[in-house]
Amino acid sequence: MARLWSSGFELQSVVNDVEFSTVVSDATLSINTTIKRSGEASGDVTLLDTDGYVAVYQGIPDMGADDIYYARFYLRIIEAPDAITSIACFYYNNTDVLTTSIKLNSDRTLELWEEVTDDGIGQQIGNDSPALDLNTWYRVEFSADYNTDNHIAKLDGVEFASGIVAYTAYGDEFSVGINVYGGAGQLSLASSGHILFDDLAVNDNSGSKQTSFPGAGSIVHMQPNAAGDNVATSGLYSDIDEVIPNNATDYIELDTNGVIGDYNMETSLNAGISASDAITLVQIGIRHRPQTAAKMKYKLRVKSQVAGTVLEGTETSHNDTTWKTNGDALPRLYKLTSYVDPQAAGDWTPTLLDTMQIGVEATDATPDIWITTLWALVEYIAVPPARRIFITHQ
């Protein structure tokens, strides 16, 4: 799968099963649209005078014996926690334990931990990171290796901790927050702290792209702004372009097998991408439900130009009337990830994003398919424009 999951808090919701599988907030978890690293939003975690848990959890596939998972998150410390606490982890929900985690100290240094060892007690791996400055964005990456038991942590691309520690539990969730876990191996719980998170990503070691650490990346969502090559049974692009999904307030319908809704997108510049930026990937996201509690099926689509070559995602089903994001069955991951232009197989570019169409095809429209929000998640790397050198001849 390579890129398993991405999020920049761009749906701007902290409701369960909208942008994240589970949101746990005994204190304050909010969306910050003023201070963000990229896009329109970041996740704002504040802990005040309570031993609470504030975290978002996203389900990912169960880790297998040959798997390596790689996580990335950006953090900005507004106030350091008053005690060492876990701020990111791979988590095994089946036995309610962490596997590999990143902890933050009150002196603003980071630690890599393996929580479940052969003796059942967590332990630190390697050294602490350098101290982080307040009010500064940092990229943190770490790996969970079920294959060789070698775990690595990086700060802004530079390794600060690694080591081989027995890995005895799978991971099936990824989480960021403060006090994301208080079980075995957790030295203490913080009672204060304020951290912002943005531009989250999880890779595995399969496939041919994004098979290791995600590296640098900024995440934005592009929204539909006009009808495309094919028209849904009913509804307009304006029914699926909202940032925070509004569910039954407005939606499009696909009522017949084979019906397709395609949509042109806002410009890359409007989404915050500069003409010189490098595009890492495009993921197509959807929020949906069937009209009645029976199984409907669909496939997502993307193309880089009018009447262009179409890349389709995995057929996905939904059989109850609850609004869901990216599928019915857990884990609810993006079902269509495009690393290259479907038309020419080269890299996506901002210019190609400007002519991109995304859409959905009904493969089983009994019952009718309702779609309330459709978007393109784009990850890019900021690249400054090339400098021009002018030579004056005397």
C-alpha positions in Angstrom: 0.0 0.0 0.0 2.9 2.4 0.6 1.0 5.5 1.8 -1.5 4.1 4.2 -3.0 7.3 5.5 -2.6 11.1 5.4 -4.3 14.0 7.3 -3.7 17.7 7.7 -6.8 18.2 9.8 -8.3 19.8 6.7 -11.8 18.5 7.2 -11.7 20.6 10.3 -13.7 18.1 12.4 -13.0 16.4 15.7 -16.1 14.2 15.5 -15.5 10.5 15.5 -15.4 8.9 12.1 -15.1 12.1 10.1 -11.4 12.7 9.6 -10.2 10.3 12.3 -11.5 6.9 13.5 -11.7 8.0 17.2 -11.3 11.3 19.0 -10.6 11.1 22.8 -10.8 14.5 24.5 -11.0 14.7 28.3 -9.6 18.3 28.0 -9.5 20.5 24.9 -9.1 19.3 21.3 -9.9 21.8 18.7 -9.2 22.9 15.1 -6.9 25.9 14.8 -7.4 27.8 11.6 -5.1 30.7 12.6 -1.8 28.8 13.4 -1.2 26.0 10.9 1.8 24.7 9.1 0.0 24.2 5.7 -3.5 24.2 4.3 -6.3 25.7 6.3 -6.0 24.0 9.7 -4.0 22.2 12.4 -5.0 20.1 15.4 -4.8 22.1 18.7 -4.3 20.0 21.8 -4.5 21.7 25.2 -4.3 20.0 28.6 -5.1 22.2 31.7 -5.0 21.0 35.3 -6.2 17.5 34.6 -4.7 14.0 34.0 -6.8 13.6 30.9 -6.2 12.1 27.5 -6.4 14.2 24.4 -5.8 12.4 21.2 -7.0 11.4 17.7 -6.7 7.8 16.7 -6.8 6.5 13.1 -7.2 2.8 12.3 -4.6 1.3 10.0 -4.2 -2.3 8.8 -3.0 -4.9 11.4 0.8 -5.1 11.2 2.1 -8.4 9.9 5.3 -10.2 10.6 7.2 -8.7 7.7 5.8 -5.2 8.0 7.5 -1.9 8.9 5.3 1.1 9.6 6.7 4.7 9.2 4.9 7.7 10.8 5.3 11.4 10.3 3.8 14.3 12.2 4.7 18.0 12.6 4.4 19.6 16.0 4.6 23.1 17.4 5.0 23.4 21.2 3.1 26.3 22.6 3.6 25.1 26.2 5.7 22.0 27.1 4.0 19.4 29.2 4.9 19.4 32.9 5.9 15.7 32.9 7.1 13.2 30.3 4.2 12.0 28.2 3.5 10.1 25.0 2.5 12.4 22.1 2.4 10.0 19.2 2.2 6.2 19.0 1.4 3.1 17.1 -1.3 1.4 19.2 -2.7 -2.1 19.4 -6.4 -1.8 20.2 -7.0 -5.5 20.6 -4.9 -5.7 23.8 -5.0 -2.0 24.7 -1.3 -1.3 24.6 1.1 1.0 22.8 3.8 -0.6 20.6 6.2 2.2 19.5 5.8 5.8 20.7 7.3 9.2 20.8 7.4 11.0 24.2 7.9 14.6 25.0 9.8 15.8 28.1 9.2 18.9 30.1 12.6 20.2 28.8 11.1 19.9 25.3 13.3 16.9 24.3 11.8 13.9 22.5 12.3 10.2 23.3 11.6 7.0 21.3 10.0 4.2 23.3 9.1 0.6 22.8 6.2 0.0 25.1 5.8 -3.8 24.9 8.9 -5.8 25.4 9.6 -9.4 26.3 9.2 -8.6 30.0 6.1 -6.5 29.4 7.7 -3.3 30.5 8.3 -0.3 28.3 11.8 1.2 27.8 13.4 4.1 26.0 15.3 3.4 22.8 18.5 5.4 22.1 19.1 9.0 23.1 17.0 12.1 23.6 16.6 14.5 20.8 18.0 18.1 21.0 15.6 20.4 22.8 12.9 21.9 20.6 12.2 25.6 20.6 8.7 26.9 21.4 6.4 28.2 18.7 8.4 26.4 15.9 7.2 23.7 13.6 9.3 20.5 13.7 9.0 17.3 11.6 9.1 14.1 13.7 9.2 10.6 12.1 9.5 7.2 13.7 9.3 3.6 12.6 7.8 0.4 14.1 9.6 -2.6 12.7 7.9 -6.0 13.3 10.4 -7.6 10.9 13.9 -6.8 12.4 12.8 -5.1 15.7 15.0 -2.1 14.7 13.1 1.1 15.5 14.2 4.6 14.4 13.2 8.2 15.3 14.1 11.3 13.3 13.8 15.1 13.9 13.7 17.2 10.8 15.2 14.3 8.8 18.1 13.6 11.2 18.1 10.4 13.2 18.3 10.9 17.0 17.4 7.5 18.3 17.5 3.9 17.1 17.8 0.4 18.5 16.8 -3.2 18.3 14.1 -4.0 20.9 11.9 -7.1 20.8 8.5 -6.2 19.3 5.8 -8.4 20.7 2.5 -6.7 19.6 1.0 -5.7 16.4 -0.1 -2.1 15.7 -3.6 -1.3 14.3 -3.9 2.4 15.1 -1.9 5.6 14.9 -2.4 8.4 17.3 -1.2 11.9 18.2 -2.0 14.1 21.2 -1.0 14.5 24.8 -1.2 11.6 27.2 -2.2 9.4 24.3 -1.8 6.4 26.6 -1.4 5.9 30.3 -0.8 2.1 30.5 2.3 -0.1 30.9 5.5 1.8 30.4 4.0 5.2 30.8 6.2 6.9 33.4 3.6 9.6 34.3 0.8 11.7 32.9 1.2 15.4 32.2 -1.4 17.7 33.7 -0.6 20.7 31.4 0.7 21.3 28.0 -0.3 22.9 24.6 0.8 21.4 21.3 -0.3 21.9 17.7 -0.1 19.0 15.2 -0.3 19.1 11.4 0.5 17.1 8.2 0.3 13.5 9.5 1.3 10.5 7.4 1.7 6.8 7.8 3.6 4.6 5.3 4.4 0.9 5.2 7.2 -0.9 3.3 5.1 -2.3 0.5 4.8 -1.2 -3.1 7.2 1.1 -5.0 6.4 4.6 -3.7 6.5 6.0 -0.2 7.9 2.8 1.2 10.0 4.3 3.9 9.9 7.5 6.0 7.4 9.9 4.5 9.9 12.8 4.6 8.9 16.4 4.2 5.4 17.1 3.1 2.6 19.6 3.3 -1.1 18.6 3.0 -4.0 20.6 1.5 -7.4 19.6 0.3 -8.7 20.7 -3.1 -12.5 21.2 -3.5 -14.8 20.7 -6.5 -15.7 24.0 -8.2 -17.5 23.0 -11.4 -19.1 20.0 -13.2 -16.7 17.7 -15.1 -17.0 15.2 -17.9 -19.9 13.2 -16.4 -22.9 14.3 -14.3 -24.4 12.5 -11.3 -28.1 11.5 -11.3 -28.9 14.5 -9.1 -27.1 17.3 -7.3 -24.4 19.8 -8.2 -20.7 20.3 -7.3 -21.8 22.9 -4.8 -23.5 20.0 -2.8 -20.1 18.3 -2.2 -17.6 21.1 -1.8 -18.0 22.0 1.8 -14.9 21.8 4.1 -16.6 20.4 7.1 -18.9 17.6 5.8 -22.6 18.6 6.4 -24.0 15.1 5.8 -27.7 15.2 4.9 -27.8 19.0 4.5 -26.9 18.6 0.8 -25.4 15.8 -1.3 -25.3 14.3 -4.8 -27.0 11.0 -5.8 -25.9 8.1 -8.0 -29.1 6.1 -8.8 -28.0 3.7 -11.6 -25.2 1.3 -12.1 -22.5 2.9 -14.2 -23.5 6.5 -13.5 -20.5 8.7 -12.9 -20.1 12.1 -11.3 -16.9 13.9 -12.4 -15.9 17.3 -11.0 -13.4 20.0 -11.9 -11.3 21.3 -9.0 -10.2 24.7 -7.7 -6.8 25.8 -8.8 -3.7 24.6 -7.0 -2.8 28.2 -6.2 -6.1 28.7 -4.5 -5.4 25.6 -2.4 -2.0 27.1 -1.3 0.3 25.3 -3.7 2.9 27.4 -5.6 3.8 26.8 -9.2 7.3 25.5 -8.3 6.2 23.0 -5.6 6.8 19.3 -6.1 3.7 17.1 -5.7 4.2 13.9 -3.7 0.8 12.3 -4.1 -3.0 12.8 -4.6 -5.6 10.9 -2.6 -9.3 11.1 -3.3 -11.6 11.3 -0.2 -15.3 10.8 0.1 -18.1 10.9 2.7 -21.1 8.8 1.9 -24.1 6.6 2.8 -26.6 4.5 1.0 -30.2 5.7 0.8 -31.4 2.7 2.8 -29.7 0.1 4.9 -28.6 -2.2 2.1 -25.2 -2.6 0.4 -24.2 -0.1 -2.3 -20.8 -0.1 -4.0 -18.7 2.6 -5.8 -15.3 3.3 -7.2 -13.4 6.6 -6.9 -11.8 8.2 -10.0 -9.1 10.7 -10.9 -7.7 12.1 -14.2 -5.4 15.0 -15.0 -7.4 16.5 -17.9 -10.7 16.6 -19.7 -11.5 13.2 -21.3 -8.2 12.0 -19.9 -7.0 8.5 -18.8 -8.8 7.5 -15.6 -7.2 5.9 -12.6 -9.8 4.0 -10.5 -9.7 3.1 -6.8 -10.7 0.0 -5.0 -14.4 -0.9 -5.1 -15.9 0.1 -1.8 -19.2 -0.8 -0.2 -21.5 0.6 2.5 -24.6 -1.1 4.0 -26.0 1.1 6.7 -27.4 4.7 6.8 -24.7 6.2 8.9 -22.5 8.7 7.2 -19.0 7.3 6.8 -15.7 8.6 5.4 -13.7 6.5 3.0 -15.6 3.3 3.3 -17.8 1.3 5.7 -15.3 -1.4 6.9 -12.4 -0.6 9.3 -9.9 0.7 8.8 -11.4 3.5 6.7 -8.4 4.5 4.6 -8.2 6.4 1.3 -9.2 4.0 -1.5 -7.5 5.9 -4.3 -3.9 7.1 -4.1 -2.2 8.4 -7.2 1.6 9.0 -7.1 1.9 9.9 -10.9 -0.2 11.5 -13.5 -2.6 8.8 -14.9 -2.3 10.3 -18.4 1.5 10.3 -19.0 2.8 8.5 -15.9 5.0 11.4 -15.0 5.0 13.3 -11.7 1.9 15.3 -10.8 2.5 19.0 -11.2 0.6 22.1 -10.0 -0.3 22.7 -13.7 -1.8 19.2 -13.9 -3.7 19.7 -10.7 -5.3 22.8 -12.3 -6.9 20.5 -15.0 -7.6 17.5 -12.7 -11.0 16.0 -12.4 -12.1 13.7 -9.5 -15.2 11.6 -9.4 -17.1 8.5 -8.3 -18.8 5.7 -10.3 -21.7 3.7 -9.1 -20.9 0.0 -9.4 -24.0 -1.1 -7.4 -26.5 1.7 -7.0 -29.2 -0.5 -5.3 -29.8 1.3 -3.0 -29.0 4.8 -4.3 -25.6 6.3 -3.3 -25.5 9.6 -1.5 -22.3 11.6 -1.3 -22.0 14.7 0.8 -18.4 15.6 0.4 -15.7 14.8 -2.2 -12.1 16.1 -2.1 -8.6 15.7 -3.3 -5.9 15.5 -0.6 -2.7 16.7 -2.1 0.7 16.4 -0.4 3.5 18.6 -1.8 7.0 19.7 -0.9 7.5 23.5 -1.0 10.2 24.3 -3.6 11.4 28.0 -3.9 11.2 29.3 -7.5 14.5 29.1 -9.3 16.6 32.2 -9.0 17.3 34.2 -12.2 20.8 35.5 -12.6 21.2 38.6 -14.8 24.6 39.4 -16.2 25.3 43.0 -17.2 28.0 43.5 -19.9 29.9 46.7 -19.6 
